C-alpha cells in the first residue's frame, strides 16, 4: 500500500522508515529542517532494533506536495495532540472522502477531534508502546521495542496488520478503542508531568518516596476515571497494563520499587515528552492528566493528583520562567499535593 506519514518525528520516522524498508511506498510529511536532514543524510533506524538506513526517503514539507506523489491508501497521523485539529482541517480541505487515517497519538479525545473533520468511519485508533526518539539529523533511536495496537473494525485492518508485521512491528488488535487508549494513558502519565516539573529522570522520580507516592495516586485516579467510564485496563504490546492496574491496589511502599524498575528500564535515557513543553506555550498535558479531570465532575476533588500535575504543568508551559522554582525542588510539589488533599501525601510534607 501507499502510505503518507503526516507529521514525521520519532514515531512517524520509525513506522514510515520500517514500512519503506519493507518495500512499501512511503511519503513523509515533515517540517523543513528535518526534511532537509532526511534528504541529505537519509533516515537511520537504530537502538533496540536492527540498525538500518533508508538512503533516499521521499520527503515533502507541505500536504499538497506530498499528495502530488499519488493518493495514499493509508495516512499515519503522528502529530502532537495540540496539532490534531489543524491536521483534520487540512485533510478535510483536500479530500472529499479522505483515506483511512491511523491515529497513532497519545492522550484521550484525539480520535473524536479527527472524526469531526473527516468522519468517524475513516479513523483507525492506534497506540505505539515502543519508546523512540529522533535526533535533528534524522536518526531514529528505539529505546525499547514493544509494538503497536490497532483497534476497531475497519476493513483495512487485516492488510494494515500484515504490512506492519512484515515491516518488523509487533501488532496486537483490540475490539474496544476506548479501553486501549485509556490503558495507554496509564503508561503516558507515568513519570511524565512530575518528571518535567522537577527536571528529573524517571529513575529520580521513583527514588523519592514522596514524589513516587504522588505518581501512584495519579495512576490510581486514572483507574477511578476508567471505572466511571465502564472500562478496565488491558495489556498493550510489551506493557502489562492490566497487571499494573491490579498492582495499584497494593500498598504504595510495595508498588514503588516495581514501578521504578519498569519506567527506568522502559524509558532508558529518554526524557519524558512533557519535558520539552516547558515555556513552549503548548503541551499535550491537557490530553493526558487533563483527560482524567474531564471525567471528574467535582472539578478535581476526586482526582487531586492529576489536577495538581495538570495545573502546575500548564503554568510552566505558559511561563517557563517559573520552572526554576520547581526544578529539583520536590518539597514544593509535595506541599502543594498536601494542600490539594492528595491521599497519603501529608506524611511526606516537610511542613509540620
Buried (B, 14 or more C-beta within 10 A) or exposed (E): BBBBBBBBBBBBBBBBBBBBBBEBBBBBBBEEEBBBBBBEBBBBBBBBBEEBBBEEBBBBBEBEEBBEBEEBBBBBBBBBBBBBBEBBEBBBEEBEEBBBBBBBBBBBBBBEBBBBBBEEEBBBBBBBBBBBBBBEEBBBBBBBBBBBBBBBEBEBBEEBBEBBBEBBBBBBEBEBBBBBBBBBBBBBBBBBBBBBBBBBBBBBBBBBBBBBBBBBBBBBBBBBBBEEEEBBBBBBBBBEBBEBBEBBEEEBEEBBEBBBEBBBEBBBEBBBBBBEBBEEEEBBBBBBBBBBBEBBEEEBEBBBBBBBBBBBBBBBBBEBEBBEEBBEBBBBBBBBBBBBBBBBBBEBBEEE
